[in-house]
Amino acid sequence: KNSELKNIHGYSRCDAAGLSNMQLQGAVSIFAVNLKRILKLKGEVCPNEKK
């Protein structure tokens, strides 16, 4: 899922300045990927998910 973080969720470059903002962006990106993974394991459909 590292490629998904980098290519889809913008983990390769930061949109905000400052270390705390970079950490926040990283945490939100990782949270989004983990949430999609949980929903997929539960069998629920994720919006905008490529099949």
TAPE-V993426 format. One line per field, one symbol per residue. ss: DSSP state (a for helix, b for strand, c for the rest). phi: phi as a letter, one per 40 degrees, with the letter a starting at -180 (. if undefined). psi: psi as a letter, one per 20 degrees, with the letter a starting at -180 (. if undefined). A space follows every 50 residues. Layout:
# TAPE-V993426
ss->???
phi->???
psi->???
This chain:
# TAPE-V993426
ss->caaaaaacccccccccccaaaaaaaaaaaaaaaaaaaaaaaacccccccc c
phi->.cccdccbbgccaccbchccccccccccccccccccccccccgccccgcc b
psi->jhhggghgjkihqqiqqqghhgggggghghggghghgghhhijqppqkpp .
